[in-house]
Amino acid sequence: MAAERIIAGLSCSEVLARLGDFLDDTLAPDARAAVRAHVSACTECGRFGGAYASVVRALREATADTGGIDEATVAAIVGRASP
């Protein structure tokens, strides 16, 4: 990622840390608005956030019939994604 930017009172790393809660709709309204404003104005966070949201949606759709994704699968995905 390029230089850390502060937009809407949030740095890029703060936004990335909140993306899961944003997608789960568990952020307070003001925090949700700040994340949305940052992602809308920051090209890199917007691009990453869109890709992240697509993966989350795909996983939710793929596991809808099974009630979710089990911890072992999550661990395997994280292990493969980690540098």
Backbone hydrogen bonds, N-H to C=O, Kabsch-Sander energy under -0.5 kcal/mol:
donor,donor_aa,acceptor,acceptor_aa,energy
7,I,5,R,-0.6
7,I,10,L,-2.5
10,L,7,I,-1.8
12,C,5,R,-1.0
15,V,11,S,-2.1
16,L,12,C,-2.6
17,A,13,S,-1.9
18,R,14,E,-0.9
18,R,15,V,-0.9
19,L,15,V,-0.7
19,L,16,L,-0.7
22,F,18,R,-2.6
23,L,19,L,-2.7
24,D,20,G,-2.0
25,D,21,D,-0.5
25,D,22,F,-1.0
26,T,21,D,-2.5
27,L,21,D,-0.6
32,R,28,A,-2.8
33,A,29,P,-2.2
34,A,30,D,-1.9
35,V,31,A,-2.3
36,R,32,R,-2.5
37,A,33,A,-2.5
38,H,34,A,-2.4
39,V,35,V,-2.8
40,S,36,R,-2.0
41,A,37,A,-1.5
42,C,38,H,-2.3
43,T,41,A,-0.7
46,G,42,C,-2.7
47,R,43,T,-2.4
48,F,44,E,-2.7
49,G,45,C,-3.2
50,G,46,G,-2.1
51,A,47,R,-2.0
52,Y,48,F,-3.1
53,A,49,G,-2.6
54,S,50,G,-2.0
55,V,51,A,-2.1
56,V,52,Y,-2.5
57,R,53,A,-2.7
58,A,54,S,-2.4
59,L,55,V,-2.6
60,R,56,V,-2.6
61,E,57,R,-2.7
62,A,58,A,-2.6
63,T,59,L,-1.6
64,A,61,E,-0.8
66,T,63,T,-0.8
67,G,63,T,-0.8
67,G,64,A,-0.6
68,G,63,T,-1.8
74,V,70,D,-2.0
75,A,71,E,-2.7
76,A,72,A,-2.0
77,I,73,T,-2.5
78,V,74,V,-2.8
79,G,75,A,-2.4
80,R,76,A,-1.8
81,A,77,I,-1.9
82,S,78,V,-1.7
